[in-house]
Structures are given as C-alpha cells and as structure tokens.
Amino acid sequence: YTGAEYTLGIPTDLQWHKEAERINGSYQLVERMGSMAFKRPVDDEGNFLDQSRYEYEIYEITENGDDEVHSGSWSYSSTTTRAYFDMVSFIYEDLPSGTYYFRVRARGDGINYNHGPWVESEPWTFVKPDAQLNTPTNPAWNDTDFTDYNGSPYIAATWDSVEGAGYYEVDFYFAKNEKATLRRLGGTFDIRADETLETRLWEDQIEEYGPGLYYFEVRAIAKDITKKQNSEWSVMSPAYDLRDTASNVNDQLDQLLSSGDIQAPSASQIQAAVSEIELLDEVMAADAAKGNTGTLDKLAQLEEMIKEELDVETGTAVSGSLAERFDGAMPEIGVANMALNIDMDKAAEATETTQVTLNVADAKGAVNLPETLIDTQKNNTMVFSMDIPNAKDANPEAPGRQLLVPVQITLPIPADINRSFLVVLHEKSDGTWEELFMPHIFEKNGQWYATFNVTSFSNFAFGERAVTAVAEGRAVTIETAHLPTCGEDTQFICAVYSQEGQMLGMEMFEPWAESEVEIVLDQPVPAGAYLKIFAVDSGNGWTVPSDAIE
C-alpha cells in the first residue's frame, strides 16, 4: 500500500442541500437542507472513476482562518450506478451558526488506486434556529408485533412520534447486569419518520454480547435544520432483559421435556411447539457464543425424543470442492435440530429407518461474490450449498428451503482463510448476498470451526472480510468498521512494520468507538511496509497475521 499505479477521479458539482433519493426506480436529487451531494467522476465512456468510497471534511470560515469542525468517510454499494452520492453528516453534528464549506475526495485502496484530489464546495452561511423539536417520549421494547421477511418476530426499539420530525436516530447500549457499566453498541440513523417508529436490535449484537440488559435512546432529526434544531436525546429506555427471554424460551422447552413424565408429546407436537417459540434463533445464538443459557441442550434432548419415536438417524454428506479443500480428510461437521425439521407424517408412515442428511456440496448456479470480501482473497473463498432434502419446507412458495426450526451448523474453516476476518455469507433468491450474524469461532483438536444458525438453505460462502489500510505520505489509515470484535472492552493495537521487521509506529484504539485510526510515522511510509493488528481481550490476546490485510 505504498502507492498505486492509478489515481481516482475528481468529484464535480458539489452542492449543499441536495440528497439522492430513489423515486420510481431511479435516483433523483431532492432538497434536504444541510445534506452534501456531489457528482461521481467518470471517464469519456461513462465509467465511474471511483471505488464507491469517499472522504469528506467540513470547515467553518472564521476571522482567524478555516477551522476543520468534522471529518469522516462514507462507503456506498460498489455495484450502484447512481450518478450522485450524498452525505448527511452536517445535519447530525448540531453545529453552531456560521459559514461552512465541505470538501470531498474519492478514496483509493492504496493498492490499485491512489486517493483522488480534494475538491471544495461553495460556502454556505448556516443560521441555527431557536426552535427545537420535542424530545421523543416513551422509548420501549416490543418483541411481539414486528416480524422480518420470513415472518419471524424480532426485538424492536419503539417510541412515540414527534411532530415535525423528518427522521430519527437510535443508539443501543448493553450491560451484563444491573451493576455493570453501560457500553454503547452503535446505532441506526436516518430512520424515516413517515415510514416507521421502530428499529431492530440485530442478532449480531445479541450474539456478541449474549444474555444481559439492552437499552436504547432516541432523538428526532429535523426535516429542515434551518427551521428546527434536532431534539435532545430521550431518556434511556427500560432494560430489555435477554436473561428473561432465554428463561422464557427454556420454560417452554422444559414443558415439552417434563410432559414426558405423564404422557410423552408426539413428534408432531414437539415440532409444532418448538417452531412457534418466539426469539428462539436469538437465544440459540447467545447460547452458542456464551454457553450459559442451556437452550441448545434442551433442544438436543427434544431432538433425541423425535429420533427415538420415529426411528430417525441423522448425518452429514460432503461432496465436491469442499472435501478437496481438506485433502479428502474432512473434519467433523456438527448439525443441531435436523430431526426437528423433517416431515413427521412421512417419517411416522415409513417402514424403515428415516435417514436425515445435511448435504454440503458445490454451489448451485453462477455465483457472483460481493465486495464484502477481500479482492485478493476471493480465490480462497469457500463457496458451497447446503440442504436437508427431506426437511419439511415451511414456505414452499419462497425460493430455497425455509426451515420450521432454526438449524445450528458447525463447519471447519479452511487453513487458507484467516479466521480472524471470517465472514459467513448467504445468497438470497435475487443473487445478492447477506451476511449471517457473527459466527461463533472455536478450536478443537487443532482445527478451527465456525458455528452459525440458518433458517433457510441455498448457497453459502466462507471468506475474509475486507479491511483497508491506506498509506499517504507519513500516515497509514485503517478503517475499523470491519475489524473483528473480540468481546467487551476489547482494545486493538495497530502497528506498522518495515520490510525488515522494525516497528515504525503504532496506535491503540477501540473499534466500536472509532470508524478509523491513523498512524503517523516519523518518515514517509517505506516500500514493503506492512501492518499487524493485535487484539487483547481480558488477557486472551491474539494476532491478526500481517497477510490478513493487503
């Protein structure tokens, strides 16, 4: 990353108060006071001269010169064809009255492309209004009324409407117990006030932090910051106690298990009851990561009851390139809840043992890997399909196979994929990829594994998440958004080394609190320099190898 062959283009038509909004299938510039927009650079043939990533800086013009008041970076979809990009950072910074301008440049990867030149906007004199939006009230949790596209309920943060609000911003917090210090988890912004008064607590946060107390606060964002100030942050919500959620799930499972003392439930009754347990997926994820809810053990007992009653045997079969990745010596594969998904009526009518097999095979159809993965590591990406052919499809009209009960799968991680940057992807019916929530990664007998939950089957991929380190002059900048997180209060050390192994500079930071970190050296970054990242988690330290970042 000491310099690249090509330099990215120059953005043009920098405008205040414009936002690119999708209307009738295409993006159009609409007015939004304080939003910053620009036209993407293109060549003579109309090809975009950027990598869909931009840096920006906001300056205030004062009597003593221009003061930088805010800076950051934005990333956009690498496949988008929209001509304009926009940034709403000014709207959220609650800056005082003054005259401002912004500047922007296309951000390169430092490998194939250098940053483009900076270009400045015209100044704008902002007069902060005296009037302010009311603060949102009644922040509350709702885990019964909102469902995802599969019809599964999720945990939603909700609040009461604020008159005149255009958008809302939500920040989430976590504490292990009532005495622990609150930790900010991140949040969601630009939640449109005309569409919803809720946002989802995502399973990756639940899986990372496990059972405990979750909170949130919310503020209203003005439609027009020249007429109303954004509101103050609301009071903190009541706690959502995931310890109680896990307890409720386990109580329902215990009822099925204990009923065997009187009259054992049938396999069909077990399947129906388990498939209706709300938030089962979230509690399974927390149990896999923290191992302290007991939910997976109870599901295993119920699965054994079904296997015994219906004479069912479960297993796995691996074929194609996946087996070749391990030189034919395929490590152990784990699958939980397979028998909970079979067609119970067919199994009951069978005159022989019902074999239930998880088939792991080559991917089906053409595969286009997403930009989430490191470009230079895409050849190492493990792409495969999974299915249980005799599992009952919960929604036959939907693409792929929709499961009645979430299945937990444990697969080996190939040695040529850096486990510290592992990302597990699932291909959707439209050919795009979604990231499965943070897998639980562990070592057993010298082999590393990833455990994750799925609710449907199609193509999957194991790859390395892209992490960017860019050198410019004496500075090396590392984006932290995609760094792996290693638990509560984790700190990272980023260090730059010369080709000969001498450390040239380092910085310590917390990835959950900073979007990027910059290491400034005493000299220009030399050719052949490389980066190492060290993470320390309560004494259990590990190192991301230098070849994890290109």
C-alpha positions in Angstrom: 0.0 0.0 0.0 2.9 2.4 -0.6 1.5 3.8 -3.8 -0.6 2.7 -6.7 -0.5 2.9 -10.4 -3.7 4.8 -10.9 -5.3 7.9 -9.2 -9.0 8.2 -8.8 -11.1 10.9 -10.5 -12.3 14.3 -9.2 -15.9 14.7 -7.9 -17.8 17.6 -9.5 -21.0 19.6 -9.0 -20.6 19.8 -5.2 -23.9 21.0 -3.8 -25.4 21.9 -0.4 -28.9 20.9 0.4 -29.3 18.0 -2.1 -29.9 14.3 -1.4 -30.1 11.5 -3.9 -33.4 9.7 -3.3 -34.8 6.7 -5.1 -38.0 7.7 -6.9 -39.9 5.4 -9.3 -36.8 3.1 -9.6 -34.2 5.7 -10.2 -32.2 8.2 -8.1 -33.1 11.9 -8.3 -31.7 14.9 -6.4 -34.2 16.3 -3.9 -33.9 19.1 -1.4 -32.7 18.4 2.1 -31.2 21.3 4.0 -27.7 20.6 5.2 -27.1 17.5 3.1 -23.9 17.5 1.0 -24.0 16.0 -2.5 -21.6 15.6 -5.4 -21.4 14.0 -8.8 -19.2 11.0 -9.2 -16.2 11.2 -11.6 -16.5 9.4 -14.9 -14.2 8.8 -17.9 -15.1 9.6 -21.5 -17.0 6.4 -21.8 -19.1 7.0 -18.7 -17.2 4.5 -16.5 -17.0 5.6 -12.8 -13.5 6.7 -11.7 -14.0 5.8 -8.0 -14.2 2.8 -5.7 -17.6 4.0 -4.1 -15.7 5.3 -1.1 -15.2 9.0 -0.2 -13.6 11.1 2.5 -15.0 14.4 3.5 -14.1 17.4 5.7 -16.3 20.2 6.9 -14.7 23.6 7.6 -16.0 26.8 9.3 -14.8 30.1 7.9 -13.7 32.3 10.8 -11.8 35.6 11.2 -8.7 33.6 12.2 -8.9 31.2 9.2 -10.7 28.0 8.3 -11.3 25.5 11.1 -12.0 21.9 10.5 -15.1 21.0 12.5 -15.8 17.5 11.3 -14.4 14.8 9.1 -15.1 11.2 8.2 -15.7 8.8 5.4 -18.7 7.2 3.6 -18.9 4.0 1.7 -21.6 3.1 -0.9 -22.6 0.0 -2.7 -19.8 -1.0 -5.2 -22.5 -2.0 -7.7 -24.6 1.1 -7.7 -25.0 3.1 -10.9 -26.3 6.3 -9.3 -24.5 9.4 -10.6 -24.6 11.4 -7.4 -23.7 10.5 -3.8 -24.7 12.4 -0.7 -23.7 12.7 2.9 -25.9 13.9 5.8 -23.2 14.3 8.4 -23.7 18.1 8.8 -27.3 17.5 9.7 -26.3 15.3 12.7 -23.4 17.3 14.0 -25.6 20.1 15.6 -23.1 22.8 14.6 -23.5 26.4 15.6 -24.4 29.3 13.3 -21.6 30.1 10.9 -20.3 30.0 7.3 -19.2 26.5 6.3 -17.9 24.6 3.3 -17.1 21.0 2.7 -14.5 19.2 0.6 -14.5 15.7 -0.6 -12.2 13.2 -2.5 -12.5 9.7 -3.9 -10.8 7.3 -1.5 -8.5 4.7 -3.1 -7.3 1.4 -1.7 -3.6 2.3 -1.9 -3.0 -0.9 -3.8 -4.5 -0.4 -7.3 -5.7 3.2 -6.8 -4.5 6.3 -5.0 -6.9 8.8 -3.4 -8.3 11.4 -5.8 -7.6 15.1 -5.4 -9.6 17.1 -2.8 -12.3 19.4 -4.2 -14.2 22.1 -2.3 -17.8 23.2 -2.3 -19.1 26.8 -2.2 -19.6 28.3 1.3 -23.0 28.3 3.0 -24.0 30.5 5.9 -26.0 28.5 8.3 -28.2 30.2 10.8 -29.1 27.9 13.6 -32.8 28.3 14.5 -34.0 28.9 18.1 -36.9 26.4 17.8 -36.1 22.8 18.6 -38.0 19.6 18.1 -39.6 18.0 21.1 -37.7 15.1 22.6 -39.1 11.6 21.8 -41.0 10.0 24.7 -42.0 6.5 25.7 -38.9 4.6 24.5 -39.9 0.9 24.9 -39.1 -2.5 23.6 -41.6 -4.7 21.6 -40.8 -8.3 20.8 -44.2 -9.4 19.6 -45.6 -7.1 16.9 -42.8 -6.8 14.4 -41.6 -9.6 12.0 -38.9 -10.0 9.4 -39.4 -11.1 5.8 -39.6 -14.8 7.0 -42.4 -13.9 9.4 -40.2 -14.3 12.4 -40.6 -11.8 15.3 -37.7 -9.6 16.2 -36.8 -7.3 19.1 -37.7 -3.8 18.2 -37.0 -0.4 19.8 -40.1 1.8 19.7 -41.0 5.3 20.7 -43.8 7.9 20.3 -44.0 10.2 17.3 -42.6 13.7 17.4 -44.5 16.4 15.5 -42.3 17.9 12.7 -39.6 15.2 12.8 -38.2 14.1 9.5 -36.1 11.3 10.8 -34.9 9.5 14.0 -31.6 8.3 15.3 -31.2 5.5 17.8 -28.2 4.4 19.9 -28.1 1.0 21.6 -26.4 0.1 24.9 -25.6 -3.1 26.8 -24.8 -4.1 30.4 -24.1 -7.6 31.7 -26.2 -6.9 34.8 -27.7 -4.1 36.9 -24.3 -3.1 38.4 -22.2 -3.2 35.2 -21.3 -0.1 33.3 -23.3 0.7 30.1 -21.5 0.2 26.9 -22.6 1.8 23.6 -23.1 -0.7 20.8 -23.7 1.7 17.9 -26.9 2.7 16.4 -29.1 3.5 13.4 -29.7 6.9 11.8 -32.0 8.4 9.1 -35.0 6.3 10.2 -37.7 7.9 8.2 -40.4 9.4 10.4 -43.1 8.9 7.7 -42.4 5.2 7.5 -41.9 3.8 11.0 -41.4 4.4 14.7 -39.2 1.4 15.4 -35.8 -0.1 14.6 -34.4 -3.6 15.1 -32.0 -4.8 17.7 -29.9 -7.1 15.4 -28.9 -10.6 16.3 -25.2 -9.9 15.7 -25.3 -7.6 18.7 -27.2 -10.2 20.7 -24.8 -13.0 19.7 -21.7 -10.9 20.5 -22.8 -9.8 24.0 -25.2 -12.6 25.0 -27.8 -12.5 27.7 -27.9 -9.3 29.6 -29.6 -5.9 29.7 -30.1 -3.9 26.5 -31.1 -0.3 26.4 -31.5 2.4 23.8 -32.1 6.2 23.4 -33.6 8.0 20.5 -33.7 11.6 19.2 -35.7 13.3 16.5 -33.9 14.7 13.4 -35.4 17.8 11.8 -36.8 17.8 8.3 -35.1 21.2 7.8 -32.3 22.1 10.2 -32.7 25.8 9.2 -36.2 25.8 10.8 -35.9 23.4 13.7 -33.0 22.1 15.8 -32.7 18.3 16.2 -34.2 17.2 19.5 -32.3 16.3 22.7 -31.7 12.6 23.3 -34.6 10.8 25.0 -34.3 9.3 28.4 -32.8 5.8 28.4 -35.3 3.1 27.6 -36.2 0.4 30.2 -33.9 -2.6 30.0 -34.7 -5.4 27.6 -33.6 -8.3 29.8 -32.4 -11.1 27.4 -31.9 -13.2 30.5 -35.7 -13.2 30.9 -36.1 -14.0 27.2 -33.8 -17.0 27.4 -35.6 -18.1 30.6 -39.0 -17.9 28.8 -37.7 -19.9 25.8 -36.3 -22.5 28.2 -39.5 -22.7 30.2 -41.4 -23.6 27.0 -38.8 -26.3 26.2 -38.9 -27.6 29.7 -42.7 -28.0 29.5 -42.2 -30.3 26.5 -39.5 -32.3 28.2 -41.2 -32.6 31.6 -44.6 -33.6 30.0 -42.9 -37.0 29.2 -43.4 -37.9 32.9 -47.1 -38.1 32.3 -47.7 -38.6 28.5 -44.8 -38.0 26.1 -45.7 -35.5 23.4 -45.7 -36.8 19.8 -43.0 -35.8 17.4 -45.5 -33.6 15.5 -46.5 -31.9 18.8 -42.8 -31.2 19.6 -42.1 -29.8 16.1 -45.2 -27.6 16.2 -44.5 -26.3 19.7 -40.8 -25.5 19.0 -41.5 -23.8 15.7 -43.8 -21.4 17.4 -41.3 -20.3 20.1 -40.6 -16.6 19.6 -37.0 -15.4 19.5 -35.6 -18.9 19.5 -33.0 -18.0 16.9 -31.7 -15.2 19.1 -31.4 -17.3 22.2 -29.7 -20.1 20.3 -27.2 -17.6 19.0 -26.5 -16.3 22.5 -26.1 -19.8 23.9 -23.6 -20.8 21.2 -21.5 -17.7 21.9 -21.7 -17.7 25.7 -22.7 -21.3 26.5 -24.7 -20.3 29.6 -28.5 -20.5 28.7 -28.9 -24.3 28.3 -31.2 -23.8 25.4 -29.2 -25.9 22.9 -29.0 -28.8 25.4 -32.8 -28.8 25.8 -33.3 -28.8 22.0 -30.9 -31.7 21.7 -33.0 -33.7 24.2 -36.2 -32.9 22.2 -34.4 -34.0 19.0 -33.5 -37.3 20.6 -37.1 -37.8 21.6 -38.2 -37.4 18.0 -35.4 -39.7 16.7 -36.3 -42.4 19.2 -40.1 -42.2 18.5 -39.8 -42.2 14.7 -36.7 -44.3 14.2 -34.7 -41.4 12.7 -31.0 -41.2 12.1 -29.1 -38.0 11.2 -25.8 -37.5 9.4 -23.8 -35.4 7.0 -22.5 -35.8 3.5 -19.8 -33.7 1.9 -19.0 -33.7 -1.8 -17.3 -31.6 -4.5 -14.7 -28.9 -3.9 -15.3 -28.6 -0.2 -13.9 -32.1 0.5 -10.9 -31.2 -1.7 -10.1 -28.2 0.4 -9.3 -30.6 3.2 -7.4 -33.1 1.1 -10.2 -35.6 1.4 -9.8 -35.8 5.2 -13.0 -33.8 6.1 -13.0 -32.7 9.7 -16.1 -33.2 11.9 -19.3 -31.3 10.9 -21.9 -30.6 13.5 -25.6 -30.1 12.9 -28.3 -29.4 15.6 -32.1 -29.6 15.2 -32.1 -31.5 11.9 -34.7 -34.0 13.1 -36.9 -31.2 14.3 -37.4 -30.1 10.7 -38.4 -33.4 9.0 -41.9 -34.3 7.7 -43.2 -36.1 10.8 -46.1 -37.7 9.0 -43.9 -39.3 6.3 -41.4 -40.4 9.0 -44.2 -42.0 11.0 -45.5 -43.9 8.0 -42.0 -45.2 7.0 -41.4 -48.9 7.4 -37.6 -48.4 7.6 -35.3 -46.1 9.4 -35.6 -42.5 8.2 -32.2 -41.1 7.2 -31.9 -37.3 7.6 -28.8 -35.9 6.0 -27.3 -32.4 5.7 -25.8 -32.3 2.2 -22.9 -29.9 1.8 -22.0 -29.7 -1.9 -20.7 -27.3 -4.6 -22.7 -24.1 -5.1 -25.7 -24.2 -7.4 -25.7 -22.0 -10.4 -23.5 -19.0 -11.2 -22.0 -17.2 -8.2 -21.0 -13.5 -8.1 -19.2 -12.8 -4.8 -19.9 -9.5 -3.1 -17.4 -6.7 -2.3 -17.6 -7.6 1.3 -14.7 -9.9 0.7 -11.1 -9.0 0.3 -10.4 -8.9 -3.5 -7.1 -10.7 -3.3 -8.6 -13.4 -1.2 -11.6 -14.2 -3.3 -9.8 -17.2 -4.8 -9.6 -18.7 -1.3 -13.3 -18.1 -0.6 -15.2 -21.4 0.1 -18.5 -21.3 -1.8 -20.9 -24.2 -1.2 -24.6 -25.1 -1.0 -26.4 -26.8 1.9 -29.7 -28.6 2.1 -31.6 -31.2 4.0 -33.6 -32.9 1.2 -36.3 -34.4 3.4 -36.8 -31.4 5.6 -40.3 -30.0 5.5 -40.4 -26.7 3.7 -42.1 -24.1 5.9 -42.9 -21.9 2.9 -42.9 -23.8 -0.4 -43.6 -20.7 -2.4 -40.4 -19.0 -1.3 -37.1 -19.7 -3.0 -34.8 -22.2 -1.3 -35.9 -24.3 1.6 -37.4 -22.4 4.5 -37.0 -24.3 7.8 -39.5 -24.8 10.6 -36.9 -24.6 13.3 -33.5 -22.9 13.1 -30.7 -25.3 12.5 -27.3 -24.7 14.1 -24.4 -25.8 11.8 -20.7 -26.2 12.7 -18.3 -26.2 9.7 -14.5 -26.4 9.6 -12.6 -23.3 8.5 -10.0 -23.9 5.7 -6.5 -23.0 6.7 -6.1 -20.6 3.9 -9.0 -18.4 5.2 -7.9 -16.1 8.1 -10.4 -17.0 10.8 -10.0 -13.5 12.5 -11.6 -11.9 9.5 -14.1 -14.7 8.6 -17.4 -13.6 7.2 -20.2 -16.1 6.5 -22.5 -15.2 3.6 -25.8 -16.5 2.4 -27.0 -16.0 -1.1 -30.6 -14.7 -1.4 -33.0 -15.5 -4.2 -32.2 -12.3 -6.2 -28.5 -13.2 -6.4 -27.4 -10.8 -3.7 -25.6 -11.8 -0.5 -26.5 -11.2 3.1 -24.0 -11.6 5.9 -25.1 -14.2 8.6 -24.8 -12.9 12.1 -21.4 -13.2 13.7 -20.4 -16.9 13.8 -19.0 -18.4 17.0 -15.4 -19.4 16.2 -13.5 -22.0 18.3 -10.7 -24.5 18.1 -10.9 -28.3 18.6 -8.0 -30.7 18.2 -6.0 -28.3 16.1 -8.9 -27.5 13.7 -10.8 -24.2 13.8 -14.6 -24.2 13.3 -17.4 -21.7 12.8 -20.9 -22.2 14.3 -23.8 -20.3 13.0 -27.6 -20.5 12.7 -29.6 -20.7 9.5 -33.4 -20.6 8.8 -33.2 -21.4 5.2 -30.9 -23.2 2.7 -29.3 -22.1 -0.6 -25.7 -21.1 -1.4 -23.3 -20.0 1.3 -19.7 -18.7 1.4 -16.8 -18.5 3.9 -14.5 -15.6 3.0 -12.3 -12.9 4.5 -13.9 -9.6 5.3 -12.2 -6.6 3.6 -10.2 -4.4 5.8 -8.5 -1.4 4.2 -5.2 0.2 5.1 -4.1 3.1 3.0 -0.7 4.9 3.1 -0.3 8.6 2.2 2.9 10.4 3.0 3.8 9.6 6.6 0.3 8.4 7.5 -1.3 5.0 7.4 -5.1 5.0 7.8 -7.0 1.8 8.8 -10.8 1.5 8.5 -12.1 -0.1 11.7 -15.7 -0.8 10.7 -14.9 -4.4 9.5 -12.4 -5.4 12.1 -13.5 -8.5 14.1 -14.8 -7.8 17.6 -13.4 -9.9 20.4 -15.8 -9.2 23.3 -16.5 -6.4 25.7 -13.9 -3.7 26.3 -11.6 -5.0 23.6 -8.7 -2.8 22.5 -6.7 -3.1 19.4 -3.1 -2.1 18.6 -2.3 -1.3 15.0 1.4 -1.3 14.2 3.3 -0.5 11.0 6.5 -2.5 10.3 9.3 -2.1 7.8 10.1 -4.8 5.4 12.9 -5.8 7.7 10.5 -6.2 10.7 11.2 -2.9 12.5 8.2 -1.3 14.1 7.8 2.2 12.7 4.7 3.4 14.6 1.6 2.2 16.4 -1.7 3.3 17.8 -4.2 1.8 20.3 -7.9 2.2 19.8 -11.4 0.7 20.3 -13.1 -0.3 17.0 -16.6 0.1 18.4 -15.8 3.8 19.2 -13.8 4.9 16.2 -14.5 4.5 12.5 -10.9 4.7 11.5 -7.4 5.0 13.1 -4.4 6.9 11.7 -0.8 6.0 12.4 1.6 8.9 11.7 5.2 7.9 11.2 8.4 9.9 11.6 9.2 9.2 8.0 7.4 8.5 4.7 5.9 5.0 4.6 8.6 2.9 3.0 8.2 0.4 0.2 7.3 -3.1 1.5 5.9 -1.8 4.8 3.2 -4.0 6.3 0.6 -3.8 9.1 -0.1 -6.0 12.1 -3.2 -5.8 14.2 -3.2 -7.1 17.8 -6.3 -7.5 19.9 -6.3 -8.0 23.6 -9.3 -9.4 25.4 -9.1 -9.8 29.1 -5.6 -11.3 28.8 -6.5 -13.6 26.0 -4.6 -11.9 23.2 -4.4 -12.9 19.5 -2.7 -11.5 16.5 -4.1 -10.9 13.0 -1.3 -12.1 10.7 0.2 -9.4 8.5 -1.0 -11.1 5.4 -4.6 -10.6 6.6 -4.5 -7.0 5.2 -3.4 -6.4 1.7 
